[in-house]
Each structure stands twice: as structure tokens, then as C-alpha cells.
Amino acid sequence: MAGTGLPLPVRVIGGPTALITYGGLRLLTDPTFDPPGDHPAGEGIVLGKTAPPAATPAEIGPLDAVLLSHDEHPDNLDTSGRALLPEVPLTLTTVGGAERLGGTARGLAPWESTGLPLPGGGSATVTAVPALHGPDGAEEVLGEVIGFVLTGEGLPTVYVSGDNASLDLVRQVAGRFGPVDAAVLFAGAARAPFFDSTITLDSAQAAEAARILGARQVVPVHYEGWTHFTEGREELEKAFAAAGLSGRLAPA
């Protein structure tokens, strides 16, 4: 999209958490600010966090909205992240997540949209898009997840994948919104004991998602800081190089 001013300003905080500046709006993905340590995730599962966030909520400053892919796992919404939500005017998340969280949370079904007023006038549109946190049937175990697409007059089209492991769903997003200008891809090849396959994109899938979307800029998140993430920055760079897409991958 001409004149959209890429690269998109994105500050990666750690894990799935990133601050996106969009048309003057300050949007935060999946807030995780707890220190390293063990985080119970239900069913006797404990997730290990290995690195602190790059910034605290106070250092990040005021937010206009949170884009929360799902609320049920501590590596996407931890104790400190939950404490932050009441201070944010709006949290967009799954329908079930909004019911559980209450407060300023609003649930969006896949393909449902809402507008966000821009500081300089006009509005941006946030559209919830489908995501699948693992193989077919994963939602019965891991719960409902959504991603997001940001659009607006004179603004870039931005895809935020959330904890999605399905390239078929990426193709659906590309069919409706592609090519996109920027993609914030949750990668890391996360694993859970219930499944043989990964429950987020692995590095090769992230590169393929970038190709499917026609993304000019890719900001990977969700690939460091937790023990169940099995692929990091090195694997991402190798995969994007193998796909001939190194120039689209944002610097670490």
C-alpha cells in the first residue's frame, strides 16, 4: 500500500507481547509482564518463563487497546497482564474470553469488526480473524483463539496472528485482506503434552505464512522467553533465508 510508511513501529516486549503504534493508536498484544518462574496452566501443567519482559507497563505508558488472542494461558495473559487490563479503555478478545474477563473486555467472533477512533480523526478497523491453537480439534483442549487484522484509510494492513498454527486459516486471511503490509506472527513452534504437533507456527511455517500473506514486513513474537517454545531467532532467520524472504524479517 503506497504511502503507509513501513516499517510499522512495533516494540517487542517479550513472549507474545508487543506494542504496535498504528495511526497514532497504541495497541498491545497479549500482555505478559510477570518475572521468570513457574506458571501453572491447569491440568497439572506448569509453563516455565525464562526471561523478564523488556519493559514494565509503567515504562510502556498509556494504551488505547489490548489485542488479546486468548485469556486462558499464562504465557499469553499472566497475573501482571490481568492487572493491567482494567487500566486500558478496551480489550478485544474472544467471545468467551470477554465473558470471563468482564470489565473493558469486548468479545469478537471471527470476521467480526469494530472501529477505533484515531487521535487525528477518522477511525481504524480491527477485524477478528480465525486462529487454531494446534492441530484440528485443539480448541477442545486449548480453547478458543483469535487473531486480528488492522485496516484504515491511508494506513497499512496489519495481520496479528495470535496463537495460530494453521496455514489454511492464514490462507483465508490472505484471501480476504491480502496482500498485507505487515504481519506480527506468533512463532516459536510451541509444544504441549497433549499433541505430537506444534501448537503455534514453527519457523518454516512462519516463513510460508509471510509468503501466503505477501507481507512486506514480518515481526516475529512468541519465540523466546518460555521453555515450551522450541525454536528461536536462529531458526527463524534460517527459515526466512531458505524461503528467500530474509529482507522481510524485522531485525531482532
Summary of the structure (lengths in Angstrom):
residues: 252
radius of gyration: 16.5
end to end distance: 24.3
largest distance: 50.2
contacts: 901
relative contact order: 0.15
helix: 23%
strand: 27%
